């Protein structure tokens, strides 16, 4: 199946495969944990039963997504030792403590309060339950913070020295954690997680509205998701612009590949909208471009010069075609999200937000696009860093463990088979949960047992006193 591939290529494919599965679950759980905290807070504040119904609906989905994220993350981490032991040995003094901090301060925080959030309302009361829900949301954000700090250090290393055996050792932890690209990556990733969750929530709400647009819970979740799109998507576009400028400063070759600039442009570079990279001839074939717009975007000056890949040695040039196309997928989907948000805003203004089948169908189609955009962004970031594992310092070819290609091929084949069965079943179960319509004022499941909701006021008043809802 993988005959003819080197151990390095297979190890890179294996890590790409496992991390692609892993990244979609944290991207969803980060946003969903914050959404659950908002729903719980709104229920306590407004006494509106719909928020409680939505909280109970989405917390089950969160629990499954969280579990799959944990499992896929654990499996992925073992590859640092099996396939990338040289990298682990050289960078371990820096990235090892950061990853340990993620486990100790973030994962334990999430896991410690998760049970209270899922099952503890009737046992601890609404106040502590709200605190636990907030801690789960904070834990997911903290987890993302540490992991992105690790990845950002690999992209823009700082605050380190090199000892006598060639290891990268910490000299200034503040500079290591808050390395030059870290703030931009953190904001960009967290906003991406919120948009991914908003698209999923909006798609589920739209799906149920297509079947019956009178359901109050479906209407509420769709409305909240569309509010999130219209406000967060412009922020993400601005954050992406700042991130791109930072990348140009610290990783210019990556930006050259993203933009498709094989040649330098001393008097203003064009923005290439579409085209086909031709690595052999060092050009973009069939390019559709807007003159000087790339200089305006990256340097805010139409006539600003921009270097091209002709200034980079061939052995340090990233794979242009992959980066070029993945970047356009990410950006294109970002503008599609903005378009959906604007469409929903117009429908809201016209009073047709819940009675527009075309809008609802578009929202359903856009449901998984947040995951696609996250994956495209990850491909742009990681492939654009090549041929380095630690940018400018440690090449990927020098990071590999002494493993044989057949051994890596065997484990990769096993991963593919197991992942598609296990995570395919998990995704199928999540879709089954989403297919069920959230019901207001009917028998539902709250915490650790079935109850019959007794109306907004009665539940909220008794919940506020720390008592059990009427059964």
C-alpha positions as CSV (number, residue, x, y, z in Angstrom):
1,X,0.0,0.0,0.0
2,X,2.8,2.4,0.8
3,X,5.6,0.8,-1.2
4,X,8.2,3.3,-2.5
5,X,7.7,5.9,0.3
6,X,10.6,6.8,2.7
7,X,10.3,6.5,6.4
8,X,10.3,10.3,6.7
9,X,7.4,10.7,4.3
10,X,5.4,7.9,6.0
11,X,6.1,9.4,9.5
12,X,4.9,12.8,8.3
13,X,1.8,11.3,6.7
14,X,1.1,9.4,9.9
15,X,1.4,12.5,12.1
16,X,-0.7,14.5,9.7
17,X,-3.4,11.8,9.7
18,X,-3.7,11.5,13.4
19,X,-3.5,15.2,14.2
20,X,-6.1,15.9,11.5
21,X,-8.5,13.6,13.4
22,X,-7.5,15.1,16.7
23,X,-7.7,18.8,15.8
24,X,-11.4,18.7,14.8
25,X,-12.5,17.6,18.2
26,X,-10.8,20.2,20.3
27,X,-11.8,22.9,17.8
28,X,-15.4,21.8,18.4
29,X,-15.1,21.3,22.2
30,X,-13.4,24.7,22.8
31,X,-16.3,26.5,21.3
32,X,-19.0,24.2,22.6
33,X,-17.7,24.5,26.2
34,X,-18.0,28.3,26.0
35,X,-21.5,27.9,24.4
36,X,-22.6,25.7,27.3
37,X,-21.3,28.2,29.8
38,X,-23.3,31.0,28.0
39,X,-26.5,28.8,27.9
40,X,-26.2,28.0,31.6
41,X,-25.6,31.6,32.6
42,X,-28.5,32.8,30.5
43,X,-30.8,30.2,32.1
44,X,-29.9,31.4,35.6
45,X,-30.2,35.0,34.6
46,X,-33.5,34.9,32.6
47,X,-35.3,31.9,34.1
48,X,-36.0,30.9,30.5
49,X,-36.4,27.1,30.2
50,X,-35.2,27.1,26.6
51,X,-31.7,27.8,27.6
52,X,-31.7,24.9,30.1
53,X,-33.2,22.6,27.4
54,X,-30.4,23.6,25.0
55,X,-27.8,23.2,27.7
56,X,-28.9,19.6,28.3
57,X,-29.1,18.9,24.6
58,X,-25.6,20.1,23.8
59,X,-23.8,18.8,26.9
60,X,-24.3,15.2,25.7
61,X,-22.7,16.1,22.4
62,X,-19.9,17.9,24.2
63,X,-19.2,14.8,26.4
64,X,-18.7,12.5,23.3
65,X,-16.6,15.1,21.4
66,X,-14.5,15.7,24.5
67,X,-13.9,12.0,25.0
68,X,-12.8,11.5,21.3
69,X,-10.5,14.4,21.5
70,X,-8.8,13.0,24.6
71,X,-8.3,9.5,23.0
72,X,-7.0,10.9,19.7
73,X,-4.6,13.3,21.5
74,X,-3.1,10.5,23.6
75,X,-2.4,8.3,20.6
76,X,-0.9,11.2,18.7
77,X,1.5,12.1,21.5
78,X,3.2,8.7,21.4
79,X,4.5,9.4,17.9
80,X,7.0,11.9,19.4
81,X,8.8,9.0,20.9
82,X,8.3,6.3,18.2
83,X,8.8,8.4,15.0
84,X,10.4,11.6,16.1
85,X,12.7,10.7,18.9
86,X,15.5,13.0,17.6
87,X,13.2,16.0,17.7
88,X,12.0,15.0,21.2
89,X,15.5,14.6,22.5
90,X,16.7,18.0,21.1
91,X,13.5,20.0,21.9
92,X,12.4,18.1,24.9
93,X,13.8,20.5,27.5
94,X,11.6,23.3,26.0
95,X,8.4,21.6,24.8
96,X,8.3,18.9,27.4
97,X,7.4,21.2,30.4
98,X,4.9,23.2,28.2
99,X,3.0,20.0,27.3
100,X,3.2,18.9,31.0
101,X,1.7,22.2,32.0
102,X,-1.1,21.6,29.5
103,X,-2.0,18.3,31.2
104,X,-1.6,19.5,34.8
105,X,-3.3,22.9,34.6
106,X,-5.7,22.5,31.7
107,X,-6.7,18.9,31.1
108,X,-7.0,18.1,34.8
109,X,-9.1,21.3,35.2
110,X,-11.5,20.2,32.4
111,X,-11.7,16.6,33.6
112,X,-12.1,17.5,37.2
113,X,-15.1,19.7,36.7
114,X,-16.6,17.8,33.8
115,X,-18.5,15.4,35.9
116,X,-20.1,18.2,38.0
117,X,-21.1,19.9,34.8
118,X,-22.7,16.8,33.3
119,X,-24.3,15.2,36.4
120,X,-24.0,17.6,39.3
121,X,-26.8,20.2,39.2
122,X,-29.1,18.4,41.6
123,X,-26.2,17.6,43.9
124,X,-24.3,20.8,44.2
125,X,-26.9,23.5,43.3
126,X,-27.0,25.9,40.4
127,X,-24.2,28.2,41.7
128,X,-21.5,25.6,42.0
129,X,-22.8,23.9,38.8
130,X,-22.4,27.2,36.9
131,X,-18.9,27.6,38.4
132,X,-18.0,24.0,37.2
133,X,-19.3,24.8,33.7
134,X,-17.2,27.9,33.6
135,X,-14.2,26.0,34.7
136,X,-14.6,23.4,31.9
137,X,-14.9,26.3,29.4
138,X,-11.8,28.0,30.9
139,X,-9.9,24.7,30.9
140,X,-10.5,24.2,27.2
141,X,-9.2,27.6,26.5
142,X,-6.2,27.1,28.8
143,X,-5.4,23.8,27.1
144,X,-5.4,25.5,23.7
145,X,-3.2,28.2,25.1
146,X,-0.4,25.7,26.1
147,X,-0.6,23.6,23.0
148,X,-0.5,26.7,20.8
149,X,2.5,28.0,22.8
150,X,4.3,24.8,21.9
151,X,3.4,25.0,18.3
152,X,4.2,28.7,18.1
153,X,7.6,28.2,19.6
154,X,8.3,25.6,16.9
155,X,7.3,28.2,14.3
156,X,9.1,31.2,15.9
157,X,11.6,29.9,18.5
158,X,12.7,32.3,21.2
159,X,14.2,32.4,24.7
160,X,16.4,29.3,24.3
161,X,20.0,28.3,24.2
162,X,21.9,25.2,22.9
163,X,23.9,23.0,25.2
164,X,27.0,21.0,24.5
165,X,25.0,18.0,23.2
166,X,22.9,20.0,20.8
167,X,19.7,20.3,22.9
168,X,17.6,23.4,22.9
169,X,17.4,24.5,26.6
170,X,15.2,27.2,28.1
171,X,16.8,30.5,29.1
172,X,13.7,32.7,29.4
173,X,10.4,31.0,29.9
174,X,8.4,34.3,29.3
175,X,10.0,34.6,25.8
176,X,9.4,30.9,25.2
177,X,5.7,30.9,26.1
178,X,5.0,34.3,24.7
179,X,7.1,33.9,21.5
180,X,6.6,36.3,18.6
181,X,3.8,34.4,16.8
182,X,1.9,33.1,19.9
183,X,-0.6,35.9,20.5
184,X,-1.7,35.9,16.9
185,X,-2.0,32.1,16.7
186,X,-4.0,31.9,19.9
187,X,-6.5,34.5,18.9
188,X,-6.8,33.1,15.4
189,X,-7.4,29.5,16.7
190,X,-9.9,30.4,19.4
191,X,-12.0,32.5,17.0
192,X,-11.8,29.6,14.6
193,X,-13.1,27.2,17.3
194,X,-16.0,29.6,18.0
195,X,-16.9,29.9,14.4
196,X,-16.7,26.1,13.9
197,X,-19.1,25.6,16.8
198,X,-21.4,28.3,15.6
199,X,-21.6,26.7,12.2
200,X,-22.5,23.3,13.7
201,X,-25.0,24.7,16.1
202,X,-26.5,26.8,13.3
203,X,-26.7,23.7,11.0
204,X,-28.4,21.6,13.6
205,X,-30.9,24.4,14.3
206,X,-31.5,24.9,10.6
207,X,-32.0,21.2,10.1
208,X,-34.8,21.1,12.6
209,X,-36.3,24.4,11.3
210,X,-36.5,22.8,7.8
211,X,-38.7,20.1,9.4
212,X,-40.7,22.4,11.7
213,X,-39.9,26.0,12.1
214,X,-42.1,26.4,15.1
215,X,-39.8,24.7,17.6
216,X,-38.7,27.4,20.1
217,X,-35.4,25.6,21.0
218,X,-34.4,25.2,17.3
219,X,-35.2,28.8,16.6
220,X,-33.2,30.0,19.6
221,X,-30.1,27.9,18.8
222,X,-30.2,29.0,15.1
223,X,-30.6,32.7,16.1
224,X,-27.6,32.5,18.6
225,X,-25.4,30.8,16.0
226,X,-26.1,33.4,13.4
227,X,-25.4,36.2,15.9
228,X,-22.0,34.6,16.5
229,X,-21.2,34.4,12.8
230,X,-22.0,38.0,12.0
231,X,-19.9,39.3,15.0
232,X,-17.0,36.9,15.1
233,X,-16.3,36.4,11.4
234,X,-15.2,40.0,10.8
235,X,-13.0,39.7,13.9
236,X,-11.5,36.6,12.5
237,X,-10.7,38.3,9.2
238,X,-9.0,41.1,11.0
239,X,-7.1,38.7,13.2
240,X,-6.0,36.7,10.1
241,X,-4.7,39.9,8.6
242,X,-2.5,40.6,11.7
243,X,-1.4,37.0,11.8
244,X,-0.4,37.2,8.1
245,X,1.7,40.4,8.8
246,X,3.4,38.6,11.7
247,X,4.1,35.6,9.6
248,X,5.6,37.8,6.9
249,X,8.0,39.2,9.5
250,X,9.1,35.8,10.9
251,X,8.4,33.2,8.2
252,X,8.6,35.0,4.9
253,X,8.9,31.8,2.8
254,X,5.6,30.6,4.1
255,X,3.8,33.8,3.0
256,X,5.6,33.6,-0.4
257,X,4.1,30.1,-0.8
258,X,0.7,31.2,0.4
259,X,0.6,34.1,-2.0
260,X,2.2,32.1,-4.9
261,X,5.0,34.7,-5.3
262,X,7.8,32.8,-7.1
263,X,9.3,36.2,-8.2
264,X,10.1,39.3,-6.2
265,X,8.1,42.4,-6.8
266,X,10.1,45.6,-6.1
267,X,7.2,48.0,-6.9
268,X,4.1,46.3,-5.5
269,X,3.0,42.6,-5.6
270,X,-0.3,41.4,-7.1
271,X,-2.8,39.4,-5.2
272,X,-3.2,36.1,-7.0
273,X,-6.8,35.0,-6.6
274,X,-6.6,31.7,-8.5
275,X,-4.0,29.7,-10.5
276,X,-2.1,26.5,-10.7
277,X,1.4,26.4,-9.2
278,X,4.1,25.2,-11.6
279,X,7.1,24.2,-9.4
280,X,9.2,23.1,-12.4
281,X,8.9,26.5,-14.1
282,X,8.7,28.5,-10.9
283,X,5.5,30.3,-11.8
284,X,1.7,30.3,-11.3
285,X,-0.1,29.2,-14.5
286,X,-3.4,30.6,-15.5
287,X,-3.1,33.2,-12.7
288,X,-6.1,35.5,-12.0
289,X,-4.6,38.4,-10.1
290,X,-5.3,41.9,-8.8
291,X,-2.3,44.2,-9.3
292,X,-0.5,45.4,-6.2
293,X,-3.2,44.3,-3.8
294,X,-0.9,41.8,-2.0
295,X,1.4,44.7,-1.1
296,X,-1.5,46.6,0.2
297,X,-2.8,43.8,2.4
298,X,0.6,42.7,3.8
299,X,2.3,46.1,4.0
300,X,-0.6,48.5,3.7
301,X,1.2,50.2,0.8
302,X,0.3,49.6,-2.9
303,X,3.9,50.1,-4.0
304,X,5.7,48.3,-1.1
305,X,8.2,45.8,-2.4
306,X,7.7,42.1,-1.6
307,X,10.3,39.4,-1.9
308,X,9.6,36.2,-3.7
309,X,10.7,32.6,-3.5
310,X,13.6,33.5,-5.9
311,X,15.3,34.8,-2.7
312,X,15.0,31.5,-0.9
313,X,17.3,28.5,-1.5
314,X,15.5,25.6,-3.2
315,X,16.2,23.3,-0.2
316,X,14.5,25.7,2.1
317,X,11.4,26.3,0.0
318,X,8.1,24.9,1.3
319,X,5.8,22.8,-0.9
320,X,4.1,25.7,-2.7
321,X,1.1,23.9,-4.3
322,X,-0.2,22.5,-1.0
323,X,0.2,25.8,0.9
324,X,-1.2,27.8,-2.0
325,X,-4.4,25.8,-2.3
326,X,-5.0,25.2,1.4
327,X,-4.7,28.9,2.1
328,X,-7.3,29.7,-0.5
329,X,-9.6,27.1,0.9
330,X,-9.3,28.6,4.4
331,X,-9.8,32.2,3.2
332,X,-12.7,31.3,0.8
333,X,-14.6,29.5,3.6
334,X,-14.0,32.5,5.9
335,X,-15.7,34.8,3.4
336,X,-18.5,32.2,2.9
337,X,-19.1,32.3,6.7
338,X,-19.3,36.1,6.5
339,X,-21.7,35.8,3.7
340,X,-23.9,33.4,5.7
341,X,-23.8,35.8,8.6
342,X,-24.8,38.8,6.5
343,X,-27.6,36.7,4.9
344,X,-28.9,35.8,8.3
345,X,-28.7,39.4,9.5
346,X,-30.8,40.6,6.5
347,X,-33.3,37.8,7.1
348,X,-33.5,38.8,10.8
349,X,-34.1,42.4,9.9
350,X,-36.9,41.3,7.5
351,X,-38.4,39.0,10.1
352,X,-37.8,35.8,8.1
353,X,-34.9,34.3,10.0
354,X,-36.9,31.2,11.0
355,X,-39.0,31.0,7.8
356,X,-36.4,31.1,5.1
357,X,-35.7,27.5,3.7
358,X,-33.0,28.7,1.4
359,X,-31.1,30.2,4.3
360,X,-31.6,27.1,6.4
361,X,-30.3,24.8,3.6
362,X,-27.3,27.0,3.2
363,X,-26.6,26.8,7.0
364,X,-26.9,23.0,6.8
365,X,-24.4,22.9,4.0
366,X,-22.0,25.2,5.9
367,X,-22.3,23.1,9.0
368,X,-19.0,21.1,8.5
369,X,-17.2,23.9,6.8
370,X,-15.6,25.2,10.0
371,X,-13.8,21.9,10.4
372,X,-12.6,22.1,6.8
373,X,-11.4,25.6,7.4
374,X,-9.5,24.6,10.5
375,X,-7.8,21.7,8.7
376,X,-6.9,24.0,5.8
377,X,-5.4,26.5,8.2
378,X,-3.5,23.8,9.9
379,X,-2.1,22.5,6.6
380,X,-1.1,26.0,5.6
381,X,0.7,26.5,8.9
382,X,2.5,23.2,9.2
383,X,3.3,22.5,5.6
384,X,4.4,26.2,5.2
385,X,7.0,25.6,7.9
386,X,8.7,22.9,6.0
387,X,11.4,21.7,5.5
388,X,11.9,22.6,9.2
389,X,10.4,21.1,12.4
390,X,11.7,24.0,14.4
391,X,11.8,26.8,12.0
392,X,15.2,27.8,10.8
393,X,16.9,25.5,13.3
394,X,16.0,21.8,13.0
395,X,15.1,20.2,9.7
396,X,12.4,17.6,9.5
397,X,14.8,15.1,7.9
398,X,17.1,15.5,10.9
399,X,14.2,15.0,13.4
400,X,13.3,11.4,12.5
401,X,13.8,8.4,14.7
402,X,15.9,5.5,13.4
403,X,12.8,3.7,12.1
404,X,12.3,1.7,8.9
405,X,9.7,2.5,6.3
406,X,7.9,-0.9,6.6
407,X,7.5,-0.4,10.3
408,X,6.0,3.1,9.9
409,X,3.8,1.8,7.0
410,X,2.4,-1.0,9.2
411,X,1.5,1.4,12.1
412,X,0.0,3.9,9.6
413,X,-2.2,1.2,8.1
414,X,-3.3,0.2,11.6
415,X,-4.1,3.8,12.5
416,X,-6.2,4.3,9.4
417,X,-8.3,1.2,10.0
418,X,-8.8,1.7,13.7
419,X,-9.5,5.5,13.4
420,X,-12.1,5.1,10.7
421,X,-14.0,2.5,12.7
422,X,-13.7,4.0,16.2
423,X,-14.1,7.7,15.3
424,X,-16.5,6.9,12.5
425,X,-18.7,5.3,15.2
426,X,-18.3,8.3,17.5
427,X,-19.2,10.8,14.8
428,X,-22.2,8.7,13.8
429,X,-23.4,8.7,17.4
430,X,-23.0,12.5,17.6
431,X,-25.0,12.9,14.4
432,X,-27.7,10.7,15.9
433,X,-27.8,13.0,19.0
434,X,-28.1,16.0,16.7
435,X,-30.9,14.5,14.8
436,X,-33.1,14.5,17.8
437,X,-35.1,17.7,18.2
438,X,-34.6,19.5,21.5
439,X,-38.1,19.6,23.2
440,X,-39.3,22.3,25.5
441,X,-41.8,21.4,28.2
442,X,-41.6,17.6,27.7
443,X,-39.8,14.7,29.3
444,X,-36.1,15.3,29.0
445,X,-32.8,14.2,30.7
446,X,-31.2,16.5,33.2
447,X,-28.0,15.6,34.9
448,X,-28.4,12.1,36.4
449,X,-32.0,11.1,35.7
450,X,-35.1,11.6,33.7
451,X,-37.3,14.4,34.8
452,X,-40.5,16.1,33.5
453,X,-39.9,19.8,33.1
454,X,-42.5,21.7,35.0
455,X,-42.3,25.1,33.2
456,X,-39.8,27.9,33.2
457,X,-40.7,29.6,36.4
458,X,-41.0,26.6,38.6
459,X,-37.7,25.1,37.5
460,X,-35.8,28.3,37.7
461,X,-37.2,29.2,41.1
462,X,-36.5,25.8,42.6
463,X,-33.1,25.6,40.9
464,X,-32.2,29.0,42.3
465,X,-32.8,27.6,45.8
466,X,-30.6,24.6,45.2
467,X,-33.6,22.2,45.2
468,X,-34.4,19.5,42.8
469,X,-36.8,20.3,39.9
470,X,-40.2,18.8,40.2
471,X,-40.3,15.3,39.0
